[in-house]
Amino acid sequence: MRLAFASLFLFAYSALAAGPVDLSNDREGSSLYSGHGENKAVSKALNQIESSQILDAFNDTEKELVPSKLCSFRVYEEFAEKLQRINPKFNQFEGAIFHLRQTNEIDDVVTKILLSSHNVSNTKLYLPKKREDLFLPKARVVDGALKILEGFDKKLENNCLDEAYPMIYSEIMRLDPKIKSYHLEALFVEAYEKKVLNYENYLNLEKARKNDLEKNQLTLNSYFRKIRTIRTQFPLRDPTEKSNFVTLKADKLKVTRRQRLLEEYSHLQIMMMANVIKKLRERLESPKAEILIYDRQNGVETITLEPMERFRLAIKLLRKEMALLSLNTYFSGRTPSYMDLMVSSYEVGIIPASELEEVSGLEEIWNPKKTFWQKAQIWVRTLSSVATIAIPPPYGFIPALALVVIEMTAGTKDDNTNDPTVLF
């Protein structure tokens, strides 16, 4: 199994070197960045530079990108420089980024990454720092941190700032996990004054610290590699389809469901989660399911499952496979949510956008106050018959998606398991 995954990696990553960098949106419908504030920023940007000029500037920037050296800060800086060549007074860079999203030149994931680069690059620093405002950690930690910071120059040569800074941050935190941001502030000043850091690298580190750049879970480089690998393994059937479901805000978070998926899971984990839904689909669309019982003389008793029994069996197998995911080495004990399964399945093309949108419109099954089987009955009534749960098109895979939503919002305990007339 590991050999198979290793060969998959080699094949997928060899594809990264081929072809130009394309950051265009191929999965998302509506945008998280489409509110009044974003639209106002876009209007201000378009008052300074025409839409076609913004798009041309970004397309020219894309053509110059090399996959192996992809860096959001370089992309942002080169894009901004091209805009200022067109209009030296141009200062609405956020609006230009939002406009790229509105025209599908980029998706919400790339938008967030570029906005982060914009914020870091344009952070105002009030220098020089006052000595009385600085608090260095213990002397032992200071000495160790200065040695670590000596290597920042080399790290920045081979990595983007949003990759190099988390490396430095992680190494310093290993010296003392109780180090606070104000300690880092003092350490960077100390390193600059002792000529461990040059002025430019001091500014980079201080801007990264002020913006908590170590908390960013996804860089442009890692995002591009992740998506290119997924698209190599699972070419999209319809590159024009878009989903509004995946750009809704994730529960209690400030990111969309798709942003969360790509920030928190590797491409391999996403493929493995999607495979669970693929198997669920195959089971629910199968025309027949049977249990075979063998006796000592190899005689066979065949028990054919009824549609609702197949429905229940699919639920049990879904739970089992989700539990097995958490035990898998690649998940390190983490159990993905049902929402993660749905979004990952859409990302690799197993679930079409049309089916996701239809399920998202069934408000009754999202009601957390209803039990699992109350929600299941609502869905059954919607399709007029229990038997439709397991039949092939025209209903397609929508019942299977409804099943996942029901599972996600009603818990995992059956409340109708005492019926002696059914096996499951």
N, C-alpha and C positions, 0 to 999 in steps of 0.2 A: 504493500500500500504506500509506504513512504517513498519507494523508488518511483512509483507512478506519479506521486505528487512532485517529486524532484524533477522528473522529465517534463511535467506540465509547466513548472516554473521556468525551466530552460527554454522551452518553446515559446512561452508567453513573453518572457523578458527579452528574448532575441528580437521579438517583433517591435519592442520599444525603440530600437535604434532605426527602424525603417519608417519612412514617411514623415511628413511635416507635423508640427504641433497644431492640433485643432482643438480649441477650447469651447466650441459652440455648444449650445444647449440642445441635447437630443432626447431628454427624458421629462423635463418639467413643463407644466402648463402655466398656471398663475404663479406669481412670485411673492415671496415674503416681503420683497422690497418694492411694493406698489402702493404704499400709503400716501397720505397727503404730503408728508414731509419729503418723501422721495420724489414725488411728482413735481413738487416745487423746486427741488434741487435740479431736476432735469430741465425744467423751463429756464432756470437761470443759466445753465450751461448752454442751452440752445440759443439763448440771446447773445452769447459771445462767439459761438462757433456753430456752423450748420451741422445737421445730423450726418450728412454724407461725409463731411470732413472728419468727424469723430470716428465714424466707422472705418474710413480709409486709414486713419492713423493707427487704429488698433489692428487692422488687417496687415498693415505694413510691419507692425511690431511682431505679430504672430509669425510672419514669414522669416524673420530673423532668429527665431527661437530654435535652440538645439535641445532635443529631448533629454540628453544626458546632463545638461547644465541648466535645467529649468528652475527659475527662481522668481517668486512673486515680486520681490523688491526690484529686480532688474526689469521685469515686465512693466511694473507700475512706473518706474522712473523713465524708461524709454518712451512709454505711451504719453506720459506727462510732458516730456521734452518735445515730442512731435506736436502736441497740442499747442505748446507755447511758441513753437516756430510759426504756426499758423496765426496765432494771436498772442503776442508777447504779454498782454495783460490778462490772459486767461487764468482764472483762479477757482473755477468750479469743477474740481476734479472728482469729487463725490458724485455730482450730477452726471458727469461723463460716464462714470462706472455704472450708475443706475441706468443710464441710457443704453449701454451695452447689454444690460440684462433685459431691458424692455424690448430690444430688437433681437433677442435670442443669440447674440454673439457669444454670450457666456450664460451659465446657469447660476442658481442661487449659491451653490457651493463655491464657485470661483469668485462670485461677487463678494462673498464674505471674506475670502482670502485677500482679494485685492483691496478691500476696504481696510482690512487690518494693516496691510503694507502702507496704505495712504496715511492712516492714523499714526503709525510709528514714524514714518518719514517726516511728518509735519508736526511732530510733538515739539512744543516750545520748552526749552530748558533755560532756567535762570541761573547763569553762571557768573562768577565763580561761586562755589558752595561756601557757606559759612562754617568754619571749623566747629563752632559751638552747637551746630545742628547735626553733626555727624557722630555716629556711635559705632565704633569698630567692635567686632566680636573678640573672643579671647585671642591672645597673641599666637597660640598654637594654630588656631584657625586662620589667622591673618597670613602667617607664613605659608601655610598650605594653599590658601586661595591665590596668593601671588604667584606661586609656581604654576597653578592651573591656568591663571590668566595669561601667563607667558605664551601659552599655546593657542590663545584665541586667534591670533593673526593667521596661523596655519589652518585652523578650522574654518575660518571665514573664506580662505582661498578656495577650499574644496566644497564648501557648503553655503547655502543661502543663510541669511541672518536668522530666519525663523527655524532653521535647523541647527545652526552653530550655537545660538544662545541657549536653547534647552540643554544641549550637551554640557556647556560650561556650568549652567545652573545646577544640573544634576550632580556634577562632580563636586561642586562646592557644598551642596546640601549633604553629601556623604561625609564631609568633614564634621558637620554638626547639623542634624535635622532641625534644630531649634532656631536656625538662622532666619531672620526676618528681612523684609524688603529694605528696611532702613540700614541694616547691616551691609547689604549688598551695595547700597548707595555709597556708604563710607569706604567699602573695599575698592570700588571702582575709582574713587577719588585718590585713594592711597596708591593704587596701581599706576595711575596717570602721573602722580607727583614723583613716584620713584622710577618713572620712565619704563615701566613694564608694558604700559599701553601707550600708543600714540594718541593724538587728540581725536582723530577720526574714529578709531576703535572705541575710545572712551565714550564718544557721543552715541555710537551704535549701541553699546551695552546699556547706557543710561536710558536711552529711548525705549529699548526693549524691556528694561526693568519697569519703567513707568507704565508700560502698556501690558504688563504681565504676559509677555510673549511666550513664556514657558508653558502657559495653559492652553495654547493653541494646539488642537489635536490633529490638525491636518494641514500640511503644506501643499503648495501648488505642485511641487515635484511628486510627492507621495500620492496626491489625488490623480494626477495624470497617469502615473504608473498603474494605479489601481484600476482606473477606468479602461485604459488601453488593454490591460490583461483580461478584464472581464469581457470586453468587446471582441477580443481575439478568440476567446473560448466560446462565447455566446453572441454571434453576430445578430444584430437586431433585425427582426422580420420586417418591421416598418419603422425606419428612422424618423419618420415625420410625426409619429404618435406622441402625445404629451398627456401627462396626468396632473390634475389639480390635487388629487388625494395625497400624493407624496410631498407636496409643498405646503400642506397644512402644518401648523405648529405642533411639535411633539409635546406630549403632556408635561406640564410644569417646566418646560424649557423654552429658551428664546431662539431655538433653531427649528427647521422643518424636519419632518420625518426622514426625508432623504439625506439632509445634512447630517443628522444624527447617525444614520446608518453608516455613511461613508467616513465619518469621523471616528466611530467607535469600533468598526470591524475591518479586518483585512479582506482582500479580495477572495482569499480562500474560504474564510468564514462565511462571506456573503454567498459564495457558490454552494457551500454545504447547506446553509439554511434554505436556499432556493430549492435544493434537491429534495428536502423534506416536503415542500409544497408540490413539487413535481410528482412525487410518489402518492401524495394525497389525491391529486387530480386523477391519476391513473386508476386508483382504487374506486373513486366515486363515479368515474365515467365508464368503469368496466360493466359489461352487460350482465355479469353473473359472478357470484362469489360462493364457494362451497367449502365445507369442512369434510375431510376424508378421515374415517376411523378404520384402522386395520385390526383384525383379530389374529389369533395365533396361526390360523391356516391361510393368512394373507387375503381373507375375504375383506371386502371394503363396504362400509356404510357411508353413503354420501348424504350430507345434510346441506341443502340449498338455503342460503340466507335470504330472507325477505328484504325489501328495500330499506325499511327502518333499521333492521338488524345490521345491514351493511353500513348504514349511516353511523350507528353506535360503534361498530367495529373500527371504522375509520377514525373516530374520535379517540378510541383507546390506543390505536397505533400511532396517532399523531402525538399523544401525550408521551408515549414510550420513546419515540424518536427524538422528541425535544429533550427528554431526560438524558438520553444517550449523547446528545450534543454537548450537554454540560459536562459529561464525563470524558469527552474526547480531548486528547492532548492539546489540540489546536484552540480549544475554548477555555482551558485552564479553570474549569469549574464554573464558568459563567453560563447561565441559562438565558438564551435569547427570548424576547417577548414574542407574542403572536404578531404584534405589529411589525417587529423586525423581520419576521418570516414573510409577511405580505409584501413589504417594501423591497426586500431582497429579491423576491420572486419577480416583481415588476422590473427591477433593475437588470436582471439577466434575460428578460423577455418571456418568462413562463406565463405571467399574467398580463393580458392586454390592458391598456389604459381604460378601454370602454367598460370592462368588467369591474375594475376597481371603482370607477365612478358610479356605477349602478349600485354597488354594495354600499358605498359611502352615503348614498341618498336614502337608504332604509333606516330612518331615524329610530324606529321602534326597537331594532335589535341592538342599538347602541345604548339603550336605557339601562343604566347599572342597577336599577331597582328590580328588574325582571330576572327571574331565574333562567337557568340554561334552557330548560325544556319549554318554558313560556316563549322564549325567543325562537327556539326551533319551530314551535307550532306556528308562530307568526310567519316564519319563512315558508313553511309548508303550505299554509293557507294562501300565501302570495302566489305560489305556483300551482294552487288548486288541488294538488295531490301529493301524498307522501312518495309515490313512485317516481315523481319527477326528480327527486334528489339524486338518483343514480343513473339517469338516462343521459345519452350524449346530446349534442346540439339538436334543436335550436337553443336550448337553455345553456349549453356550454358549461363553463366552470364556475359560474356565478354562485350556485349553491355551495360549492366547496369554499369559496371566499366567505360566504355568509357564515359557514360553519366555523371558520377561523375567528371571525369577528365575535360570534357568540361565545366561543371558548374564551376569548380575550376579556370580554366584559362581564361574564357571568361566573367566572371561577372554573374549577376543574372537577367539582363533585357532581355526579349525576343525582338527580332527585326523582328519578322514575325507574329505579332498578329492581323494584319488587314485583313487576309484572311477570307471572310464570309463563306467559304465552310467548315470550321473546327470549332469545339467547343473550342478546346484548342490549 
